[in-house]
Amino acid sequence: MTAGQKRARVFGVLFLITFATSIPAVLLYQPVLDDPVGYIAGAGHDKRILLGALLELLLMVANIGTAVVIFPILRRQNEELALGYVAARLFECTFILVGVVSLLGVVTLHREVAGGSEGTVAYTLAAIKDWTFLLGPGWVVGWGNGLILGYLMYRSALVPKKLAWLGLVGGPLIIASGTAVMFGVDRPGGALQGVATVPEALWELSLGVYCTFKGFSPSSPILDTRERDDGAAAVPVAAPA
């Protein structure tokens, strides 16, 4: 197996890890997001929230890993866009981190007495978490995983072009639905946003599965079959940007 195909497998596994961490984290956070004031006033389940925070920290590691591990290959297609994908992943992780810190703040309010305004503070922190979800997974992802990664995969033919079209379609839908929620046209998690998320979710899941079990398409013009297993590469095959 060449170094490029090894990268493909790692890339696919990391993408699947993002699914395995992000979805359970959202479910674990629900007691705080549904009723932050009631959470700090009641018995609470701090370990549940802390587990969700841990999953999102692992999510950030996997997110950045997907960009770093594939950058040396994608740069052969278009170095500027490949760097843009890395930057988009970092932006997404920044929003996720702010959301994690906000929920950890609610846990602190539940454990410590913060005065009469603690209910307002808890509500504010939960609202910040909602906005970070909208701006990160609900908007930046459309640019990074959708448009940029979808375009690079389509032009490079690292995966079947029909598969890459899911990203090219799903990305703009994520951006449009996130913008609609931001301006109050739709509510967070509403019907419009739910439907718009489907192509992007299918794209990311399919990409993870394809690369994990099949690797990159051997016919891709940017894959150098002379790559050595030790990771050193010969002069890459030039491809149009």
Order of alpha helices (4+ residues) and beta strands (2+ residues): alpha-alpha-alpha-alpha-alpha-alpha-alpha-alpha
